[in-house]
Amino acid sequence: MDELIIAGRTFNSRLLVGTGKFASNAQMKEAMEASGCEIVTVALRRVDIDNPGDDMLVHIDREKYLFLPNTSGARDAEEAVRLARLARAAGCEPWVKLEVTPDPYYLLPDPVETLKAAEILVKEGFVVLPYINADPVLAKRLQEVGTATVMPLGAPIGTNRGLKTREQVAIIIEQAIVPVVVDAGLGAPSHAAEAMELGADAVLVNTALAVSPDPARMAAAFKKGVEAGREAYLAGLGAERRQAEASSPLTGFLRD
Amino acid sequence: MTLTVNGNPRDLTPGLTVQGLLEALKMELDLVAVELNRSILPKARFAETALRDGDAVEIVHFVGGG
């Protein structure tokens, strides 16, 4: 069986889903269901004291879905570590998507603060899934400090631009000793398939589902895209060539 | 007594515990984390921890996010 194994835990789905930006909680739940995902990311924010509201996430079945809290909002290692510790105190399993994005325009992850926070959190027993730019050297350094995966971006968060970092992601995959999850910027199932064909172990998608007029249908499409890409990778893709090579025989033509 | 709760000043009954505060706010106790004066307060201590004048409390919960 072609299972995804992260920190010794087995998953059947190679599609991780983010829960942000959906037009409604109902749409979010339907998309999660249609995606077949087993891991969902969530964020940690202050409760609106004057309007605590229905805490929708409380109603998500945590037997079925593993909550992966992110440290979104963190501008440095200290803030990220604080958020991770709070998530664990809230009752989550100690898994964390480490996300340190001080720049509000491109939301690119700060490599120095990410590595700093990763070291601290790994020592505190967290299963750390770090969100990074597709930097192969940084990916190696993070694996050396003991992160459970590396999560290189395809393109900046929410841009739907696809696997713009293809060449570097390929190097990360080649050199990785932990699962590689392509996370951010994937806008279409074909992008997800491309990442999987390259040899990625999984992908994480949020915006592409949330902003679609039919999130559940898009989630189902992404599920197929991830499966198609993975199957193609396992089957073995043909090499690219410059020159044509005929598909039909070169003998027995109807001419002399 | 006056506390800062999630960045805003709030007047509360003296002797209110953290658990009491959460209940007064009608909050789900599951999947909530509390920081008291920048220190994470374990859930097991919510009921026994009395709040005092000048305390700063942060109450956070999970929301949708990527």
Interface residues (C-beta under 8 A of the other chain):
Chain A: G18 T19 G20 K21 F22 M28 T41 V42 A43 L44 R45 R46 V47 D48 I49 P52 D55 M56 L57 V58 F67 P69 N70 S72 R85 L86 A87 A89 A90 G91 C92 I157 G158 A184 L204 N206 T207
Chain B: V5 N6 G7 N8 R10 L25 K26 M27 E28 D30 L31 V32 A33 V34 E35 I40 L41 P42 K43 E58 I59 V60 H61 F62 V63 G64 G65 G66
